[in-house]
């Protein structure tokens, strides 16, 4: 349940179309899980053909990041990715507005001892991860075991922002927008745990070019800043959907000697860490983002 001081929803006429979409999403979130599991891959295949611009972005990213794969292998990975994305949409809706059961049946969480050790003495912890299609459902599963705050990018539409944030706060302790660094740092200084995924390019925030899958990528230095100012440990977080439909979440050991005084070196290390976990399940990563749009020479890559 959301906090009692949660603001009232925006209800101006301009928000009504969004509320209709939210109502549809709320209804679909309550479909039986067996039906969602069957409909998800079908939706993904449909999106592959109905969204040519998104397909082109994902295909371009896969060509840049996996040059060693031949065209047939990349095409197969693209199809698998969209199937995962289609199922991920149902997982997102269920995590925001539905019941978790029976999705949580048989889920695995490993590495909790690393988190407990990092929290010794009241120190804050940053769980640094990437935008996998299993993001929302696995975070909700993790919240069953860990009191967790998270950083996120707010939705541009006020009604959707209200509905999604309220849904997330049913299980998360706190949600901080990407530009709310001070509250996030305060959360860490108080010994809190913060989930953060800095793998996408953003227009806001201090960023530098560092390698990501062998490509120069405009990357947020926020992990370095949060760890330094919040006095927090940084632990990589990996999550995946297993072939049998269950979910597995793994908390990895903390990054040693992090942060340093070099924001660029720390950011490069974070991107290398995220690349490593993405390579474990590339078909479940969100390749739709125009990750390499900005180039070091000031030009823009045409997706």
N, C-alpha and C positions, 0 to 999 in steps of 0.2 A: 504494500500500500504506500502511495506517495506521501510525503510529509504533510502535516496539517496546514502548514503555511504556504503550500504550493499555490501559485497564482491561478486566478480564474481563467478559463479558456477564452481565447479570442473568438468572438461570435459575430463580427461585422459581416455584411452580405458578401464582401469579396472573399471571405474564408469559406463560404458554403460549398463551392466545388471541392475544396480540399477535404472538408468534413465528410462529403459523400464518399471520397476515396478512403478515408479513415474508416468509415462505417463498413465499407466493403472489405478492407483489410482485417478489421475486427471480426467479421463474420468468417472469413477464410481461415483466420487463426484458430477457429474452433472446429474446423473440419477434423474428422478422425485422422489420426496419424498415419494409418495404413493408406488412406486416400491421398494425403499430402505426399507421401513417399513415392506413390505411383505417378502423381500429377507433376511433381517437381522436374524430373528429367524430361518429360514431354514438353513442359513449359520452356525448359532450356533449349531444346531442339527448335522449338518454334521461334524463340528469341534469336537464335543463330541466323535464321533466314529473314525475320521481320525487322531486325535492327542492323542493317548493313554497316552503318557508321561505327557502331560499337564492335561489330565483328572485325572491322578493319583495324580498330585500335588494338584489340586483343591480338590479332594476327601479327601486327607490326611489333608489338612488345615481345611476343614469342620469338619472332625472327631475330630481334636484337639480342635477346637474352639467351637464346639457345641456338647459336649459329652452327653448332656441331650436329644438330638434328637435320635429317633430310626433310624435304617438303611433306612427304607422306606422314612422317612421325609428328611433325608440327601440326598438321591438319588433324590428326587423331587426338593430340593433346588439346587442340582448340575445341573439338567436339566434346571431349570429356569435361573441359572447363565450363562450357555452357550448360551441360547437364548438371554439374555441381552447383552452378549459379542458380539454375531453376529451382533445385531443391533448397538452396540457401535462402531464397526468397520466402519460402514457406517457414523455414527455420527462424528467419528474422521476425516474421509476423507472430509466430507462436511465442517467441521469446519476449516480444513487446506486450502482446495483448491476450495470449492464450495460456493454457495450463502446460506445465512442463511435462508431467506424466502423459504417456509412458516413455517419452524421449529419454528420460534420465535413467531408464532401466539398463543396468550393466555398464554404465559409464565408468571410465577409469581416470583417476587422478594420481600422478606420481610426482615425486620431488618436493612434497610438502615439507620435508625436513630441511630443504635448502631455504625455504621461506621462513620457517621458524628460527633457524640459526641466524638469518640475516636480521630478524626482528629483535634479536637479543639486545637488551639494554634500551629498548624503546625506539630503536632506529626505524625510520621510514624505508619503504621498499618500492621501487619502480619495477613493474612487470612489463618489459618492453616486448612488443609483439608486432605482427603484421596483419594486413587486412585480408584474412582468409574468408571464404564464403561461410565458414562455420563460426564466424566471430561472435555473433549475438547469442546463439544457443550455448556455445561453450563458456562464454562469460557468465551467463545465467547459471550454468552448472557449477562453475567455479565459485559463484557467490553463495552456493549452499555450504561451502566449506571455509570460505575466506570473506571477511568483511572488507569490501572492495570499493574504491572510488575509481573513476575513469575520466580521461580527457577525450573530447569528441569534437567534431565539426558540426556546428548547429545547422539545422535545415533553414533554407531561405524563406520557406512558407511558414508563417507564424503558427497556423493550426497544426501542421505536421510536426513542427518543433515541440509544441505543447504536448501533443499526444505521444510522441516517441519518448520524450524526456520523462514524462509521467510513467510510461510503461517501463522504462529502464529503472526508475527509482522504486519500483515495486520490489526489486531485489538488490540493487546497488546502494551503497551507503551515500554516495555523492556523485554528481556529474559536473565536470568543469569544462566550459568551452575552451577552445584552443588558446584564446587570448586571456584567459583567467589564470595567469601564472601565479599571482600572489595567493589566491585561495588554495591552489594546488600545492604550493610550497608550504603553506601553513598546515595543510593536511599531512604532508610528509614530516614536517617538524614535530607533529603530534604523534608520530609513530604509525601513520596510516599507510595503507597499501594502495598504490595507484597504477592502473593499467594505462598504457600509452602505446600507440602505434604511429611512429614517425616515418613510415615508409612511403607516404604519398607527398607529391609536390603541393605546396600551398602558396598563396599570394602573401600571406601574413606570416610574421615571425622571422627571426634571424636565420638565414640559410646560407649554405656554402655548397660548391660543387665537390662531390666525392664519388669514387667508383661504386657502381651498383650493377651487378651482372656484367662487368666490363665496360659499362657505359658511364659517362659523366652525368650525374644526377643531382639536381638542385634539391638539397636535403636540409631539413630543419636541424638546428643545433640544440633544440629544446631539451633533449635527454641530458646532454652535458650541463645545461643551465639548471634543470630541475634537481639533478643529483648533487651539483655543487652547492646551490643555495639551500636545498632542503636537507643536506647531509644524509642522503639516501643511498642505499645499495641498489644496484641494477641487476635484475635477474631476467634472462630471456624466457619467454613463454611460448610454447608450441601447442597447437591443438589441431585435431584432425578428425575426420569422419572415417571410421574403419569400414572395410568391405562388407562386414556383416550388419552395418547400420548403427553400431554403437559409436560412442565418442571417447576420445582419449585426450587428456590434457596433461602436459608435462611441464613442470617448473624446473628449469635448468640451474646449475650452480651460478653464483654471482660472478660478474665480470671483475677480475682482479685489477687492482690499481686503477680504478675508475671512480670519479673522473680525474683527469689530469688538468694541467693549465692550458692545454691546447684544444680548443673547441673543434677545430677542423679534424685533428687526428682522432678525437673521441667520436665525432660524427661518422668518420670513415669506418671506425671499428664497429659502431652500431649497425651501419648499413651492411657490413660484411657478415655480422652476426645474423641479421635478418635474412640476407641472401642464403645463408646456410640452412635456416629452417624452412625457407620457401622451397628450396631444392628438394626437401624431403617429401613435399606434397604439391608439386607445381600445378597439378590439375585443380586444386582447391584454392588457389590464390586468385585474388581479384585483379585480373589483367586488363579490365576495362578502363582503368585510369590512365590518362595520358602522362605517364611517369617521366618520359624523356622529352617533353615538349620544349622546355627551355634549354638552350644550348650555351656553352661557355662564351661563344663569340657574339652573343646577343641575338642570334637568329632564333626562329621557332621551327621545330620539326613539324612537318605536315603529316598529320595522321589521316 
